[in-house]
Amino acid sequence: LVFAGIQSYMRWRGNQYFGEIIRVTDHSIVISDAKIQERVIDIDEQTVVKRGPRTQENALHVGDRVIVVGERDASGRIKATLIRIVEDKKTR
């Protein structure tokens, strides 16, 4: 069922990355994913963070599973335009 939920997010445009947050700083998060051990995601005031239908502020925490939409630069860092926090049905 979680996989079906993730598929519903695939309508977004841009590159998409899925993983668990392992580090949070003021201007970035680091996620761990299945393909590359760690990905650095740059965030700024233009980055939209959503949990369900609502936009969130200061909502990114270590252990959150996220889908990130953004563009990768030459160094491999990703500039996030949208981050969606994937809720685990067990924690609702």
PyMOL commands that set and color helices and strands:
alter all, ss='L'
color gray80, all
select helices_A, chain A and resi 2-11+89-91
alter helices_A, ss='H'
color red, helices_A
select strands_A, chain A and resi 15-24+28-32+39-42+48-51+54-55+65-72+78-86
alter strands_A, ss='S'
color yellow, strands_A
deselect
rebuild
show_as cartoon
